[in-house]
Amino acid sequence: MDISKLSDFNTVAQHGGFSAASRARGIPKTTLSRRLRELEEELGVRLIERGTRALRLTEEGELLRSRTARLIDELAEVGEEVAGHAGRPRGRLRISVPGLFAHTALGKIVTDFIAAYPDVTVDVSVDDRFVDPIAEKFDIVVRANPEPTTDLVGQCFLRDDLVFAAPPRLSIPDTDGAVVPAVTIAAAHDAAEWTIDAGGWRGTVRPRVVLRCSSMLLVYNAVMAGAGAAVLPRWLAEPDFKTGALINWGTVPERRIDAWALHTSRHLTSPKVKAFVAMLIAAYDPATRQGATSLARIGGRSFGK
């Protein structure tokens, strides 16, 4: 199979037509059309249905694109590496981040990154679910406490305690078994008890969930509005503890939050991915992370090690 024709096919499929693909590649439409016909003849199947206004991929075309798009990208990266041009980050960088991180920290990091690497265009998708970076074509996925996997590699760039935070209207409990209104993450397992250690009292209370939210940012806003107590990252709640806007009910025992930058476990990691992960790590105090200076496969081991 001719790699150049395969690359042309993927470009046409990506841009949805010959005109846009021609502009993107700097190749005449007639040349792209001819190469695509030759590829179809070589494979013995039709890859694209050509209409008067638009084109669409056939079932065979969809299969070919899904299996080869990533390979074509990797071949391009290898070519850049061999040619000596890959040391400079460039191209499109697609990142998926959770809502809390997007609204509290990402803006400055991305701004610094595009200022340092003007040849890179950054696309940010905000989503609290765990996306599939391969199927959804993300270069980097930022997630807290991700499940172990052998398909991804990554670096922990932030490690923090979790704390019980409550609005001032809720006084610190002083009775074992007391029921307290709680705000939780929808995807999380609701704990039957919270162990509180604050205000000179240590004991257990029973959280009664009054609100479940799809994102940590919504949880935080609900607690600030007085809906109930919640488990929050210390870095998020600490400023409000200092002002009295929230009350600290103590550190959550034996739990913490580890923020990871994950990407596919390719042998050749692109310069743009390396550069962004490095900037992400540099944005945080080394005291808040552990083992973040080297790339390590995270499958089959504890994220805390």
Order of alpha helices (4+ residues) and beta strands (2+ residues): alpha-alpha-alpha-beta-beta-alpha-beta-alpha-beta-beta-beta-beta-beta-beta-alpha-beta-alpha-beta-alpha-beta
